[in-house]
Structure formats: C-alpha cells, structure tokens
Amino acid sequence: MLGILLYSIGVMYTPGPVNILSLNRGMHTRFTTHISFCMGVGTALCFWFLLVGYAGSAVIDHSVMPIISALGTAFILFLAYKIIASESALERDEHTGSAFSFRDGLLMQLLNPKSFLVVLPVTAVQFPAAGIQGSAIALWSIGLGLLGFGAPLVYAVAGTKVSRYIENSLYLKWFNYCMGAVLVFVALEMAYTHIYRAVW
C-alpha cells in the first residue's frame, strides 16, 4: 500500500500542465483563490479512480484516447493563451489575472492524459496486488483524490511565496510568457505522443 502512495505522489507532484498552471496562478493571486480549481482537479482524479477501479481498465478504450487527448490539448492551449494574455501586476488579489474555477480544474484533469499514468497502473495492478476491492476502492479513490487536490495547491503556495521577492511587474509578464510557452510545449508533446503516434 505504501507503493501506491509513493507512486501516486511521484506522478502527481511532478511538473505537468495542472501544476505549471497552479504555479503561475500563485504568482498572481493569493493561493486561497486557487482552492476551487484544486478541488476540481481532486474531484476529477477521484472520478477516474472510482470509474476504472470498479469497472476495470476495459472502460478505457484505447481507440478513444486520441480523442480525449485532442480535447485535453485544445484545453491546455486555451489556458496557455489565457496566461500569456493576462495582465501582470505586483498587487496580488482575487481579481488579478485570470481566475480559474472548479470547472476549469475538473475539465483539465479529466482531459489530462497524465491522469491515466496514475490511474491505470494503480487500479489495474496495485489495487488488486494489495487486495483493495469493494468499498476499499471508494476509500482509496477519495484519499488519492485528496492527494491530487494537494499537488496543484502546493505549486500555488510556492508561486505565492516566490512572487513576494519580485519587485518589477515586467518580470511577472515574462514569467507569464514562459509559463504559457511551457504549457504550449506540454500541449504539443501531448498531441505528438497521444494523438500523432497513436493514430499513425
């Protein structure tokens, strides 16, 4: 069971589109304004763990993955645009920049192929190996969803702490450009790996 936690933390807490976006939001707003987005992320992960945990990996038809990936790629590109186009200001409040909602977090994580890097190995291999079945699947899904809630929140807190040491709003604007470019790269890599290579 420790293996499930270590693996999940390793995948969830490494930089990915959700965590990069959260770092950026923390730079521009108090991290508390980002909590609803994080709740959306955790809810989406809990949903995937419940669905695949109970229905098995047969639920995820590999022929559908390119479609899910295409939707995820488009959504990440949209968020990258919102970051690049947002205004940068040193005064952090709930109205600075673009606010991301529960729905944004839910959609981004539901359409994030990285979700399946966590969900499929855990539900298809580690749950059965640890004897996790029945109601235990629901308990573990909720717990892992909470773990997923914490990952973007940690990045948002880190962004808030770092932004205290930045005295020129031009740096925040360049940070927006960099984070937006990273998200574009992530989206293109996702399109290549999960769409192009899967179809051709």
Stockholm file with secondary structure:
# STOCKHOLM 1.0

chainA/1-200         MLGILLYSIGVMYTPGPVNILSLNRGMHTRFTTHISFCMGVGTALCFWFLLVGYAGSAVIDHSVMPIISALGTAFILFLAYKIIASESALERDEHTGSAFSFRDGLLMQLLNPKSFLVVLPVTAVQFPAAGIQGSAIALWSIGLGLLGFGAPLVYAVAGTKVSRYIENSLYLKWFNYCMGAVLVFVALEMAYTHIYRAVW
#=GR chainA/1-200 SS CHHHHHHHHHHHTSCCHHHHHHHHHHHHSCGGGGHHHHHHHHHHHHHHHHHHHHHCGGGSCTTTHHHHHHHHHHHHHHHHHHHHHSCCCSSCCTTSSCCCCHHHHHHHHHTCTHHHHHHHHIIIIIHHHTTCCTHHHHHHHHHHHHHHHHHHHHHHHHHHHHHTTCCCHHHHHHHHHHHHHHHHHHHHHHHIIIIIHHHC
#=GC SS_cons         CHHHHHHHHHHHTSCCHHHHHHHHHHHHSCGGGGHHHHHHHHHHHHHHHHHHHHHCGGGSCTTTHHHHHHHHHHHHHHHHHHHHHSCCCSSCCTTSSCCCCHHHHHHHHHTCTHHHHHHHHIIIIIHHHTTCCTHHHHHHHHHHHHHHHHHHHHHHHHHHHHHTTCCCHHHHHHHHHHHHHHHHHHHHHHHIIIIIHHHC
//
